[in-house]
Structure formats: structure tokens, C-alpha cells
Amino acid sequence: MSYSNSDKIEWTLIFASEFGRRFGLTLKQAFNYLSRYQGIDFIDRHYDYVHTQSFASMIDDIGEYCHRKGGALT
């Protein structure tokens, strides 16, 4: 299935906001962290799966993924 870029961007921004809320980061800090530790790339490559899961579940999973890529948040 094909998803529009605007759908992917909207979901990713909401996700980054929720990720930041969980870890006490601003939206910009959260987005930079997710970019640096390949979380945004993961979301882009696996959007068909991640957007069907709860934000809480994806925050845990992508947070762990970023941690394995060198991120300090867990």
C-alpha cells in the first residue's frame, strides 16, 4: 500500500512530539535525536507497520532501536 508524504510527515511529527514528552525533550530535540540515531529512517522504511501500532509501543521500540544505534535515552 502506498502512503502520502503528508500522512507520513504528520504521523512522524506527532510521534516525535510524544517521544519528546516521554523523555522530557522539546520537539526539536526529539526530532534531532531520532534523526541522529536513525529512528526517523526506521519510521520511513517501516511506516506501513509503525503507524498501525500505538505510540506508547513505538516509543519503546524506536527508543530501544536508537539506543542500539548509540543513543543514550532508554
All heavy atoms as a GROMACS GRO file, in nm:
protein
  613
    1MET      N    1   0.084  -0.118   0.000
    1MET     CA    2   0.000   0.000   0.000
    1MET      C    3   0.089   0.124   0.000
    1MET      O    4   0.192   0.129   0.063
    1MET     CB    5  -0.091  -0.003   0.122
    1MET     CG    6  -0.180   0.118   0.136
    1MET     SD    7  -0.296   0.102   0.270
    1MET     CE    8  -0.444   0.133   0.181
    2SER      N    9   0.044   0.224  -0.068
    2SER     CA   10   0.120   0.349  -0.078
    2SER      C   11   0.059   0.454   0.014
    2SER      O   12  -0.064   0.466   0.024
    2SER     CB   13   0.116   0.398  -0.223
    2SER     OG   14   0.186   0.517  -0.234
    3TYR      N   15   0.145   0.526   0.082
    3TYR     CA   16   0.101   0.631   0.174
    3TYR      C   17   0.152   0.765   0.124
    3TYR      O   18   0.263   0.774   0.072
    3TYR     CB   19   0.154   0.604   0.315
    3TYR     CG   20   0.107   0.473   0.370
    3TYR    CD1   21   0.187   0.359   0.364
    3TYR    CD2   22  -0.019   0.462   0.427
    3TYR    CE1   23   0.143   0.238   0.414
    3TYR    CE2   24  -0.064   0.341   0.477
    3TYR     CZ   25   0.017   0.230   0.470
    3TYR     OH   26  -0.028   0.110   0.518
    4SER      N   27   0.074   0.868   0.145
    4SER     CA   28   0.116   1.001   0.100
    4SER      C   29   0.225   1.054   0.193
    4SER      O   30   0.233   1.018   0.310
    4SER     CB   31  -0.002   1.098   0.098
    4SER     OG   32  -0.042   1.132   0.230
    5ASN      N   33   0.308   1.140   0.137
    5ASN     CA   34   0.413   1.202   0.217
    5ASN      C   35   0.354   1.283   0.331
    5ASN      O   36   0.410   1.286   0.441
    5ASN     CB   37   0.502   1.290   0.130
    5ASN     CG   38   0.597   1.209   0.046
    5ASN    OD1   39   0.628   1.095   0.078
    5ASN    ND2   40   0.643   1.267  -0.062
    6SER      N   41   0.242   1.349   0.308
    6SER     CA   42   0.181   1.431   0.414
    6SER      C   43   0.134   1.343   0.530
    6SER      O   44   0.146   1.383   0.646
    6SER     CB   45   0.068   1.518   0.360
    6SER     OG   46  -0.039   1.439   0.313
    7ASP      N   47   0.083   1.223   0.501
    7ASP     CA   48   0.043   1.132   0.609
    7ASP      C   49   0.164   1.088   0.690
    7ASP      O   50   0.161   1.085   0.813
    7ASP     CB   51  -0.026   1.007   0.552
    7ASP     CG   52  -0.166   1.033   0.502
    7ASP    OD1   53  -0.225   1.138   0.538
    7ASP    OD2   54  -0.217   0.949   0.425
    8LYS      N   55   0.272   1.054   0.620
    8LYS     CA   56   0.393   1.010   0.688
    8LYS      C   57   0.453   1.123   0.772
    8LYS      O   58   0.496   1.100   0.885
    8LYS     CB   59   0.495   0.960   0.587
    8LYS     CG   60   0.456   0.828   0.522
    8LYS     CD   61   0.546   0.791   0.408
    8LYS     CE   62   0.668   0.720   0.454
    8LYS     NZ   63   0.749   0.665   0.342
    9ILE      N   64   0.455   1.243   0.717
    9ILE     CA   65   0.510   1.357   0.790
    9ILE      C   66   0.426   1.387   0.913
    9ILE      O   67   0.480   1.409   1.023
    9ILE     CB   68   0.522   1.480   0.697
    9ILE    CG1   69   0.631   1.457   0.594
    9ILE    CG2   70   0.549   1.607   0.778
    9ILE    CD1   71   0.632   1.557   0.481
   10GLU      N   72   0.295   1.388   0.896
   10GLU     CA   73   0.206   1.417   1.010
   10GLU      C   74   0.226   1.315   1.121
   10GLU      O   75   0.242   1.351   1.238
   10GLU     CB   76   0.061   1.418   0.963
   10GLU     CG   77  -0.036   1.448   1.076
   10GLU     CD   78  -0.181   1.449   1.029
   10GLU    OE1   79  -0.209   1.420   0.911
   10GLU    OE2   80  -0.267   1.477   1.114
   11TRP      N   81   0.226   1.186   1.087
   11TRP     CA   82   0.243   1.082   1.188
   11TRP      C   83   0.379   1.095   1.256
   11TRP      O   84   0.390   1.084   1.378
   11TRP     CB   85   0.229   0.943   1.126
   11TRP     CG   86   0.222   0.835   1.228
   11TRP    CD1   87   0.110   0.782   1.284
   11TRP    CD2   88   0.332   0.769   1.291
   11TRP    NE1   89   0.143   0.687   1.377
   11TRP    CE2   90   0.280   0.676   1.383
   11TRP    CE3   91   0.471   0.778   1.278
   11TRP    CZ2   92   0.360   0.594   1.462
   11TRP    CZ3   93   0.551   0.698   1.358
   11TRP    CH2   94   0.496   0.606   1.447
   12THR      N   95   0.483   1.121   1.177
   12THR     CA   96   0.619   1.132   1.231
   12THR      C   97   0.632   1.250   1.325
   12THR      O   98   0.697   1.239   1.431
   12THR     CB   99   0.722   1.141   1.116
   12THR    OG1  100   0.707   1.025   1.032
   12THR    CG2  101   0.863   1.146   1.168
   13LEU      N  102   0.570   1.362   1.292
   13LEU     CA  103   0.576   1.479   1.382
   13LEU      C  104   0.501   1.452   1.513
   13LEU      O  105   0.550   1.490   1.621
   13LEU     CB  106   0.519   1.602   1.313
   13LEU     CG  107   0.609   1.666   1.208
   13LEU    CD1  108   0.535   1.777   1.135
   13LEU    CD2  109   0.737   1.718   1.271
   14ILE      N  110   0.388   1.389   1.504
   14ILE     CA  111   0.314   1.354   1.627
   14ILE      C  112   0.395   1.256   1.709
   14ILE      O  113   0.406   1.269   1.831
   14ILE     CB  114   0.174   1.298   1.594
   14ILE    CG1  115   0.089   1.406   1.529
   14ILE    CG2  116   0.106   1.244   1.719
   14ILE    CD1  117  -0.040   1.355   1.467
   15PHE      N  118   0.455   1.159   1.642
   15PHE     CA  119   0.539   1.062   1.712
   15PHE      C  120   0.656   1.132   1.782
   15PHE      O  121   0.684   1.105   1.898
   15PHE     CB  122   0.592   0.955   1.616
   15PHE     CG  123   0.687   0.861   1.684
   15PHE    CD1  124   0.639   0.756   1.758
   15PHE    CD2  125   0.824   0.882   1.676
   15PHE    CE1  126   0.726   0.671   1.825
   15PHE    CE2  127   0.911   0.798   1.742
   15PHE     CZ  128   0.862   0.692   1.816
   16ALA      N  129   0.724   1.220   1.711
   16ALA     CA  130   0.839   1.291   1.770
   16ALA      C  131   0.795   1.374   1.890
   16ALA      O  132   0.866   1.380   1.991
   16ALA     CB  133   0.907   1.379   1.666
   17SER      N  134   0.678   1.434   1.882
   17SER     CA  135   0.624   1.510   1.994
   17SER      C  136   0.601   1.420   2.115
   17SER      O  137   0.638   1.454   2.228
   17SER     CB  138   0.495   1.580   1.952
   17SER     OG  139   0.438   1.648   2.059
   18GLU      N  140   0.539   1.305   2.092
   18GLU     CA  141   0.513   1.210   2.201
   18GLU      C  142   0.643   1.151   2.255
   18GLU      O  143   0.657   1.131   2.376
   18GLU     CB  144   0.419   1.099   2.154
   18GLU     CG  145   0.279   1.147   2.123
   18GLU     CD  146   0.210   1.206   2.245
   18GLU    OE1  147   0.216   1.146   2.355
   18GLU    OE2  148   0.151   1.315   2.232
   19PHE      N  149   0.737   1.124   2.168
   19PHE     CA  150   0.869   1.074   2.208
   19PHE      C  151   0.936   1.177   2.299
   19PHE      O  152   0.989   1.143   2.404
   19PHE     CB  153   0.954   1.047   2.084
   19PHE     CG  154   1.086   0.982   2.112
   19PHE    CD1  155   1.097   0.845   2.115
   19PHE    CD2  156   1.200   1.058   2.132
   19PHE    CE1  157   1.219   0.784   2.140
   19PHE    CE2  158   1.323   0.999   2.158
   19PHE     CZ  159   1.332   0.861   2.161
   20GLY      N  160   0.932   1.303   2.257
   20GLY     CA  161   0.990   1.410   2.338
   20GLY      C  162   0.923   1.424   2.472
   20GLY      O  163   0.990   1.443   2.575
   21ARG      N  164   0.792   1.412   2.474
   21ARG     CA  165   0.718   1.421   2.601
   21ARG      C  166   0.763   1.311   2.696
   21ARG      O  167   0.782   1.334   2.814
   21ARG     CB  168   0.568   1.411   2.574
   21ARG     CG  169   0.483   1.434   2.696
   21ARG     CD  170   0.334   1.415   2.670
   21ARG     NE  171   0.293   1.448   2.534
   21ARG     CZ  172   0.228   1.559   2.500
   21ARG    NH1  173   0.198   1.648   2.591
   21ARG    NH2  174   0.192   1.579   2.375
   22ARG      N  175   0.781   1.191   2.644
   22ARG     CA  176   0.823   1.078   2.728
   22ARG      C  177   0.960   1.101   2.790
   22ARG      O  178   0.985   1.067   2.904
   22ARG     CB  179   0.824   0.950   2.644
   22ARG     CG  180   0.895   0.831   2.707
   22ARG     CD  181   0.811   0.750   2.806
   22ARG     NE  182   0.705   0.677   2.742
   22ARG     CZ  183   0.717   0.559   2.683
   22ARG    NH1  184   0.834   0.499   2.679
   22ARG    NH2  185   0.613   0.502   2.628
   23PHE      N  186   1.050   1.163   2.713
   23PHE     CA  187   1.188   1.179   2.758
   23PHE      C  188   1.223   1.321   2.800
   23PHE      O  189   1.340   1.352   2.823
   23PHE     CB  190   1.285   1.130   2.650
   23PHE     CG  191   1.278   0.981   2.629
   23PHE    CD1  192   1.218   0.929   2.516
   23PHE    CD2  193   1.328   0.893   2.723
   23PHE    CE1  194   1.210   0.792   2.495
   23PHE    CE2  195   1.320   0.756   2.705
   23PHE     CZ  196   1.260   0.706   2.590
   24GLY      N  197   1.124   1.409   2.811
   24GLY     CA  198   1.148   1.545   2.857
   24GLY      C  199   1.224   1.630   2.757
   24GLY      O  200   1.306   1.714   2.797
   25LEU      N  201   1.199   1.609   2.628
   25LEU     CA  202   1.267   1.684   2.522
   25LEU      C  203   1.168   1.775   2.449
   25LEU      O  204   1.049   1.744   2.441
   25LEU     CB  205   1.326   1.587   2.419
   25LEU     CG  206   1.421   1.479   2.470
   25LEU    CD1  207   1.453   1.381   2.358
   25LEU    CD2  208   1.547   1.541   2.526
   26THR      N  209   1.219   1.882   2.394
   26THR     CA  210   1.137   1.964   2.306
   26THR      C  211   1.117   1.887   2.176
   26THR      O  212   1.188   1.788   2.149
   26THR     CB  213   1.205   2.099   2.274
   26THR    OG1  214   1.324   2.072   2.197
   26THR    CG2  215   1.239   2.177   2.400
   27LEU      N  216   1.025   1.932   2.093
   27LEU     CA  217   1.003   1.868   1.964
   27LEU      C  218   1.131   1.869   1.881
   27LEU      O  219   1.168   1.768   1.821
   27LEU     CB  220   0.888   1.935   1.888
   27LEU     CG  221   0.860   1.883   1.748
   27LEU    CD1  222   0.827   1.734   1.749
   27LEU    CD2  223   0.747   1.963   1.684
   28LYS      N  224   1.200   1.981   1.880
   28LYS     CA  225   1.324   1.991   1.804
   28LYS      C  226   1.430   1.894   1.856
   28LYS      O  227   1.496   1.826   1.778
   28LYS     CB  228   1.378   2.134   1.807
   28LYS     CG  229   1.503   2.153   1.725
   28LYS     CD  230   1.550   2.295   1.724
   28LYS     CE  231   1.675   2.306   1.638
   28LYS     NZ  232   1.724   2.440   1.628
   29GLN      N  233   1.445   1.887   1.986
   29GLN     CA  234   1.543   1.794   2.045
   29GLN      C  235   1.507   1.649   2.012
   29GLN      O  236   1.594   1.569   1.978
   29GLN     CB  237   1.550   1.812   2.196
   29GLN     CG  238   1.614   1.941   2.240
   29GLN     CD  239   1.597   1.964   2.390
   29GLN    OE1  240   1.494   1.932   2.449
   29GLN    NE2  241   1.700   2.022   2.451
   30ALA      N  242   1.379   1.617   2.025
   30ALA     CA  243   1.334   1.480   1.996
   30ALA      C  244   1.360   1.446   1.850
   30ALA      O  245   1.411   1.338   1.818
   30ALA     CB  246   1.186   1.465   2.029
   31PHE      N  247   1.325   1.537   1.759
   31PHE     CA  248   1.345   1.511   1.617
   31PHE      C  249   1.494   1.496   1.585
   31PHE      O  250   1.533   1.407   1.510
   31PHE     CB  251   1.283   1.622   1.532
   31PHE     CG  252   1.274   1.586   1.387
   31PHE    CD1  253   1.169   1.512   1.339
   31PHE    CD2  254   1.374   1.626   1.299
   31PHE    CE1  255   1.163   1.475   1.205
   31PHE    CE2  256   1.368   1.591   1.166
   31PHE     CZ  257   1.263   1.516   1.119
   32ASN      N  258   1.578   1.582   1.644
   32ASN     CA  259   1.723   1.572   1.622
   32ASN      C  260   1.777   1.438   1.673
   32ASN      O  261   1.861   1.375   1.608
   32ASN     CB  262   1.796   1.688   1.687
   32ASN     CG  263   1.778   1.818   1.612
   32ASN    OD1  264   1.739   1.820   1.496
   32ASN    ND2  265   1.803   1.929   1.680
   33TYR      N  266   1.732   1.396   1.791
   33TYR     CA  267   1.775   1.269   1.847
   33TYR      C  268   1.734   1.154   1.755
   33TYR      O  269   1.814   1.066   1.722
   33TYR     CB  270   1.715   1.250   1.987
   33TYR     CG  271   1.751   1.120   2.052
   33TYR    CD1  272   1.867   1.107   2.127
   33TYR    CD2  273   1.669   1.007   2.041
   33TYR    CE1  274   1.901   0.987   2.188
   33TYR    CE2  275   1.702   0.887   2.100
   33TYR     CZ  276   1.818   0.878   2.173
   33TYR     OH  277   1.852   0.759   2.233
   34LEU      N  278   1.606   1.154   1.715
   34LEU     CA  279   1.557   1.048   1.627
   34LEU      C  280   1.629   1.047   1.493
   34LEU      O  281   1.654   0.940   1.436
   34LEU     CB  282   1.406   1.062   1.608
   34LEU     CG  283   1.321   1.034   1.732
   34LEU    CD1  284   1.179   1.083   1.711
   34LEU    CD2  285   1.324   0.886   1.766
   35SER      N  286   1.664   1.163   1.444
   35SER     CA  287   1.740   1.171   1.318
   35SER      C  288   1.881   1.118   1.337
   35SER      O  289   1.929   1.036   1.257
   35SER     CB  290   1.747   1.315   1.268
   35SER     OG  291   1.621   1.360   1.229
   36ARG      N  292   1.947   1.161   1.442
   36ARG     CA  293   2.086   1.123   1.466
   36ARG      C  294   2.103   0.972   1.485
   36ARG      O  295   2.199   0.913   1.437
   36ARG     CB  296   2.140   1.196   1.588
   36ARG     CG  297   2.283   1.161   1.619
   36ARG     CD  298   2.339   1.244   1.730
   36ARG     NE  299   2.478   1.210   1.750
   36ARG     CZ  300   2.554   1.264   1.840
   36ARG    NH1  301   2.507   1.358   1.919
   36ARG    NH2  302   2.679   1.228   1.852
   37TYR      N  303   2.007   0.910   1.555
   37TYR     CA  304   2.019   0.768   1.586
   37TYR      C  305   1.928   0.681   1.500
   37TYR      O  306   1.891   0.571   1.537
   37TYR     CB  307   1.998   0.745   1.735
   37TYR     CG  308   2.104   0.815   1.816
   37TYR    CD1  309   2.072   0.928   1.890
   37TYR    CD2  310   2.236   0.774   1.811
   37TYR    CE1  311   2.170   0.997   1.961
   37TYR    CE2  312   2.335   0.843   1.881
   37TYR     CZ  313   2.301   0.953   1.956
   37TYR     OH  314   2.399   1.020   2.025
   38GLN      N  315   1.895   0.731   1.382
   38GLN     CA  316   1.831   0.658   1.273
   38GLN      C  317   1.685   0.617   1.301
   38GLN      O  318   1.631   0.534   1.229
   38GLN     CB  319   1.914   0.537   1.233
   38GLN     CG  320   2.054   0.576   1.190
   38GLN     CD  321   2.144   0.458   1.164
   38GLN    OE1  322   2.097   0.346   1.152
   38GLN    NE2  323   2.273   0.483   1.156
   39GLY      N  324   1.622   0.677   1.401
   39GLY     CA  325   1.482   0.648   1.427
   39GLY      C  326   1.391   0.698   1.317
   39GLY      O  327   1.294   0.630   1.279
   40ILE      N  328   1.419   0.816   1.262
   40ILE     CA  329   1.338   0.871   1.154
   40ILE      C  330   1.352   0.782   1.030
   40ILE      O  331   1.254   0.753   0.961
   40ILE     CB  332   1.378   1.017   1.122
   40ILE    CG1  333   1.352   1.108   1.243
   40ILE    CG2  334   1.306   1.067   0.998
   40ILE    CD1  335   1.208   1.121   1.284
   41ASP      N  336   1.472   0.737   1.002
   41ASP     CA  337   1.494   0.646   0.890
   41ASP      C  338   1.416   0.517   0.909
   41ASP      O  339   1.354   0.466   0.815
   41ASP     CB  340   1.644   0.617   0.874
   41ASP     CG  341   1.673   0.528   0.756
   41ASP    OD1  342   1.632   0.564   0.644
   41ASP    OD2  343   1.737   0.422   0.775
   42PHE      N  344   1.416   0.464   1.032
   42PHE     CA  345   1.340   0.343   1.062
   42PHE      C  346   1.192   0.365   1.036
   42PHE      O  347   1.125   0.281   0.974
   42PHE     CB  348   1.363   0.301   1.207
   42PHE     CG  349   1.293   0.175   1.245
   42PHE    CD1  350   1.356   0.053   1.229
   42PHE    CD2  351   1.164   0.177   1.295
   42PHE    CE1  352   1.291  -0.065   1.263
   42PHE    CE2  353   1.098   0.061   1.328
   42PHE     CZ  354   1.162  -0.062   1.313
   43ILE      N  355   1.139   0.477   1.083
   43ILE     CA  356   0.998   0.510   1.061
   43ILE      C  357   0.968   0.518   0.912
   43ILE      O  358   0.868   0.464   0.865
   43ILE     CB  359   0.961   0.641   1.133
   43ILE    CG1  360   0.960   0.621   1.284
   43ILE    CG2  361   0.824   0.692   1.085
   43ILE    CD1  362   0.952   0.750   1.364
   44ASP      N  363   1.054   0.583   0.837
   44ASP     CA  364   1.033   0.598   0.694
   44ASP      C  365   1.031   0.462   0.624
   44ASP      O  366   0.945   0.434   0.541
   44ASP     CB  367   1.140   0.689   0.634
   44ASP     CG  368   1.117   0.718   0.488
   44ASP    OD1  369   1.002   0.749   0.450
   44ASP    OD2  370   1.213   0.711   0.410
   45ARG      N  371   1.126   0.376   0.657
   45ARG     CA  372   1.136   0.246   0.592
   45ARG      C  373   1.024   0.151   0.632
   45ARG      O  374   0.985   0.065   0.554
   45ARG     CB  375   1.271   0.180   0.622
   45ARG     CG  376   1.386   0.244   0.545
   45ARG     CD  377   1.519   0.173   0.569
   45ARG     NE  378   1.566   0.201   0.705
   45ARG     CZ  379   1.586   0.108   0.799
   45ARG    NH1  380   1.565  -0.018   0.774
   45ARG    NH2  381   1.630   0.142   0.919
   46HIS      N  382   0.973   0.166   0.755
   46HIS     CA  383   0.874   0.071   0.807
   46HIS      C  384   0.742   0.138   0.842
   46HIS      O  385   0.668   0.090   0.928
   46HIS     CB  386   0.930   0.000   0.930
   46HIS     CG  387   1.058  -0.072   0.903
   46HIS    ND1  388   1.064  -0.188   0.829
   46HIS    CD2  389   1.186  -0.042   0.936
   46HIS    CE1  390   1.189  -0.228   0.820
   46HIS    NE2  391   1.265  -0.140   0.883
   47TYR      N  392   0.711   0.247   0.774
   47TYR     CA  393   0.590   0.322   0.806
   47TYR      C  394   0.464   0.236   0.798
   47TYR      O  395   0.374   0.251   0.881
   47TYR     CB  396   0.576   0.444   0.712
   47TYR     CG  397   0.452   0.524   0.741
   47TYR    CD1  398   0.448   0.608   0.851
   47TYR    CD2  399   0.339   0.513   0.661
   47TYR    CE1  400   0.334   0.681   0.880
   47TYR    CE2  401   0.225   0.586   0.689
   47TYR     CZ  402   0.223   0.670   0.799
   47TYR     OH  403   0.109   0.741   0.828
   48ASP      N  404   0.458   0.145   0.703
   48ASP     CA  405   0.338   0.062   0.690
   48ASP      C  406   0.310  -0.018   0.817
   48ASP      O  407   0.194  -0.047   0.847
   48ASP     CB  408   0.350  -0.031   0.569
   48ASP     CG  409   0.471  -0.122   0.573
   48ASP    OD1  410   0.572  -0.084   0.635
   48ASP    OD2  411   0.464  -0.230   0.512
   49TYR      N  412   0.412  -0.049   0.895
   49TYR     CA  413   0.393  -0.118   1.022
   49TYR      C  414   0.378  -0.020   1.139
   49TYR      O  415   0.283  -0.031   1.217
   49TYR     CB  416   0.510  -0.213   1.050
   49TYR     CG  417   0.508  -0.270   1.189
   49TYR    CD1  418   0.418  -0.370   1.223
   49TYR    CD2  419   0.594  -0.222   1.288
   49TYR    CE1  420   0.414  -0.421   1.352
   49TYR    CE2  421   0.591  -0.273   1.416
   49TYR     CZ  422   0.501  -0.373   1.447
   49TYR     OH  423   0.496  -0.422   1.575
   50VAL      N  424   0.471   0.074   1.151
   50VAL     CA  425   0.475   0.157   1.272
   50VAL      C  426   0.349   0.241   1.291
   50VAL      O  427   0.305   0.262   1.404
   50VAL     CB  428   0.601   0.247   1.281
   50VAL    CG1  429   0.727   0.163   1.284
   50VAL    CG2  430   0.607   0.348   1.170
   51HIS      N  431   0.289   0.286   1.183
   51HIS     CA  432   0.173   0.373   1.200
   51HIS      C  433   0.048   0.297   1.246
   51HIS      O  434  -0.050   0.357   1.286
   51HIS     CB  435   0.145   0.454   1.072
   51HIS     CG  436   0.054   0.388   0.975
   51HIS    ND1  437   0.099   0.293   0.887
   51HIS    CD2  438  -0.077   0.404   0.953
   51HIS    CE1  439  -0.003   0.252   0.813
   51HIS    NE2  440  -0.111   0.318   0.851
   52THR      N  441   0.055   0.164   1.243
   52THR     CA  442  -0.059   0.084   1.290
   52THR      C  443  -0.047   0.048   1.438
   52THR      O  444  -0.140  -0.008   1.495
   52THR     CB  445  -0.075  -0.045   1.208
   52THR    OG1  446   0.039  -0.129   1.230
   52THR    CG2  447  -0.091  -0.015   1.060
   53GLN      N  448   0.066   0.078   1.498
   53GLN     CA  449   0.090   0.045   1.638
   53GLN      C  450   0.063   0.166   1.727
   53GLN      O  451   0.058   0.279   1.681
   53GLN     CB  452   0.235  -0.001   1.656
   53GLN     CG  453   0.277  -0.114   1.564
   53GLN     CD  454   0.187  -0.235   1.578
   53GLN    OE1  455   0.170  -0.288   1.686
   53GLN    NE2  456   0.129  -0.277   1.466
   54SER      N  457   0.049   0.141   1.856
   54SER     CA  458   0.027   0.252   1.949
   54SER      C  459   0.154   0.335   1.961
   54SER      O  460   0.266   0.284   1.944
   54SER     CB  461  -0.013   0.199   2.086
   54SER     OG  462   0.097   0.137   2.151
   55PHE      N  463   0.134   0.463   1.992
   55PHE     CA  464   0.251   0.550   2.012
   55PHE      C  465   0.336   0.498   2.128
   55PHE      O  466   0.458   0.497   2.121
   55PHE     CB  467   0.209   0.695   2.038
   55PHE     CG  468   0.171   0.769   1.912
   55PHE    CD1  469   0.043   0.814   1.894
   55PHE    CD2  470   0.264   0.795   1.814
   55PHE    CE1  471   0.007   0.882   1.779
   55PHE    CE2  472   0.230   0.863   1.698
   55PHE     CZ  473   0.101   0.906   1.681
   56ALA      N  474   0.272   0.452   2.235
   56ALA     CA  475   0.347   0.402   2.351
   56ALA      C  476   0.436   0.286   2.312
   56ALA      O  477   0.554   0.281   2.350
   56ALA     CB  478   0.250   0.361   2.462
   57SER      N  479   0.382   0.193   2.235
   57SER     CA  480   0.460   0.078   2.191
   57SER      C  481   0.575   0.121   2.100
   57SER      O  482   0.689   0.074   2.114
   57SER     CB  483   0.369  -0.020   2.117
   57SER     OG  484   0.442  -0.125   2.060
   58MET      N  485   0.547   0.211   2.007
   58MET     CA  486   0.650   0.256   1.913
   58MET      C  487   0.756   0.341   1.982
   58MET      O  488   0.873   0.333   1.946
   58MET     CB  489   0.588   0.332   1.796
   58MET     CG  490   0.516   0.244   1.697
   58MET     SD  491   0.622   0.130   1.601
   58MET     CE  492   0.654  -0.005   1.710
   59ILE      N  493   0.718   0.418   2.082
   59ILE     CA  494   0.818   0.495   2.157
   59ILE      C  495   0.915   0.399   2.224
   59ILE      O  496   1.037   0.419   2.218
   59ILE     CB  497   0.750   0.589   2.259
   59ILE    CG1  498   0.681   0.703   2.184
   59ILE    CG2  499   0.853   0.642   2.360
   59ILE    CD1  500   0.588   0.787   2.271
   60ASP      N  501   0.863   0.294   2.285
   60ASP     CA  502   0.951   0.194   2.347
   60ASP      C  503   1.040   0.128   2.244
   60ASP      O  504   1.162   0.118   2.262
   60ASP     CB  505   0.868   0.086   2.418
   60ASP     CG  506   0.796   0.136   2.541
   60ASP    OD1  507   0.834   0.242   2.596
   60ASP    OD2  508   0.699   0.068   2.583
   61ASP      N  509   0.981   0.083   2.133
   61ASP     CA  510   1.056   0.009   2.032
   61ASP      C  511   1.159   0.096   1.961
   61ASP      O  512   1.275   0.056   1.944
   61ASP     CB  513   0.961  -0.052   1.929
   61ASP     CG  514   0.874  -0.162   1.988
   61ASP    OD1  515   0.900  -0.206   2.102
   61ASP    OD2  516   0.778  -0.203   1.920
   62ILE      N  517   1.120   0.214   1.919
   62ILE     CA  518   1.213   0.301   1.847
   62ILE      C  519   1.316   0.360   1.943
   62ILE      O  520   1.431   0.380   1.907
   62ILE     CB  521   1.138   0.407   1.765
   62ILE    CG1  522   1.060   0.336   1.652
   62ILE    CG2  523   1.234   0.512   1.707
   62ILE    CD1  524   0.975   0.424   1.566
   63GLY      N  525   1.276   0.383   2.066
   63GLY     CA  526   1.372   0.426   2.167
   63GLY      C  527   1.481   0.322   2.186
   63GLY      O  528   1.600   0.355   2.193
   64GLU      N  529   1.443   0.194   2.192
   64GLU     CA  530   1.539   0.085   2.204
   64GLU      C  531   1.626   0.075   2.078
   64GLU      O  532   1.746   0.053   2.086
   64GLU     CB  533   1.468  -0.047   2.230
   64GLU     CG  534   1.559  -0.167   2.242
   64GLU     CD  535   1.661  -0.156   2.354
   64GLU    OE1  536   1.632  -0.095   2.458
   64GLU    OE2  537   1.774  -0.207   2.337
   65TYR      N  538   1.563   0.092   1.962
   65TYR     CA  539   1.638   0.089   1.836
   65TYR      C  540   1.744   0.199   1.835
   65TYR      O  541   1.861   0.173   1.802
   65TYR     CB  542   1.540   0.108   1.720
   65TYR     CG  543   1.605   0.111   1.584
   65TYR    CD1  544   1.638  -0.007   1.519
   65TYR    CD2  545   1.632   0.232   1.520
   65TYR    CE1  546   1.698  -0.005   1.394
   65TYR    CE2  547   1.690   0.234   1.395
   65TYR     CZ  548   1.724   0.116   1.333
   65TYR     OH  549   1.784   0.119   1.209
   66CYS      N  550   1.706   0.321   1.873
   66CYS     CA  551   1.801   0.432   1.878
   66CYS      C  552   1.911   0.405   1.980
   66CYS      O  553   2.029   0.439   1.958
   66CYS     CB  554   1.730   0.563   1.911
   66CYS     SG  555   1.624   0.624   1.779
   67HIS      N  556   1.876   0.343   2.091
   67HIS     CA  557   1.974   0.309   2.194
   67HIS      C  558   2.079   0.212   2.137
   67HIS      O  559   2.199   0.229   2.161
   67HIS     CB  560   1.905   0.248   2.316
   67HIS     CG  561   1.998   0.218   2.428
   67HIS    ND1  562   2.053   0.316   2.508
   67HIS    CD2  563   2.046   0.100   2.474
   67HIS    CE1  564   2.130   0.259   2.598
   67HIS    NE2  565   2.127   0.129   2.578
   68ARG      N  566   2.035   0.115   2.060
   68ARG     CA  567   2.128   0.021   1.997
   68ARG      C  568   2.218   0.090   1.894
   68ARG      O  569   2.326   0.042   1.864
   68ARG     CB  570   2.052  -0.095   1.931
   68ARG     CG  571   1.992  -0.192   2.030
   68ARG     CD  572   1.945  -0.321   1.966
   68ARG     NE  573   1.864  -0.305   1.847
   68ARG     CZ  574   1.731  -0.303   1.845
   68ARG    NH1  575   1.663  -0.313   1.956
   68ARG    NH2  576   1.667  -0.289   1.730
   69LYS      N  577   2.170   0.203   1.840
   69LYS     CA  578   2.249   0.278   1.743
   69LYS      C  579   2.339   0.384   1.810
   69LYS      O  580   2.401   0.464   1.743
   69LYS     CB  581   2.157   0.348   1.642
   69LYS     CG  582   2.074   0.254   1.560
   69LYS     CD  583   2.161   0.179   1.462
   69LYS     CE  584   2.078   0.094   1.368
   69LYS     NZ  585   2.159   0.033   1.265
   70GLY      N  586   2.341   0.384   1.945
   70GLY     CA  587   2.430   0.474   2.016
   70GLY      C  588   2.362   0.581   2.099
   70GLY      O  589   2.430   0.659   2.168
   71GLY      N  590   2.231   0.590   2.095
   71GLY     CA  591   2.158   0.690   2.173
   71GLY      C  592   2.161   0.658   2.322
   71GLY      O  593   2.171   0.542   2.361
   72ALA      N  594   2.152   0.759   2.403
   72ALA     CA  595   2.162   0.742   2.548
   72ALA      C  596   2.026   0.731   2.618
   72ALA      O  597   2.022   0.694   2.735
   72ALA     CB  598   2.241   0.859   2.609
   73LEU      N  599   1.917   0.762   2.549
   73LEU     CA  600   1.786   0.755   2.612
   73LEU      C  601   1.734   0.611   2.613
   73LEU      O  602   1.748   0.540   2.515
   73LEU     CB  603   1.685   0.842   2.537
   73LEU     CG  604   1.718   0.991   2.527
   73LEU    CD1  605   1.612   1.062   2.442
   73LEU    CD2  606   1.725   1.053   2.665
   74THR      N  607   1.677   0.571   2.725
   74THR     CA  608   1.613   0.437   2.731
   74THR      C  609   1.490   0.444   2.817
   74THR      O  610   1.474   0.524   2.901
   74THR     CB  611   1.707   0.330   2.786
   74THR    OG1  612   1.758   0.371   2.913
   74THR    CG2  613   1.821   0.303   2.692
   0.00000   0.00000   0.00000
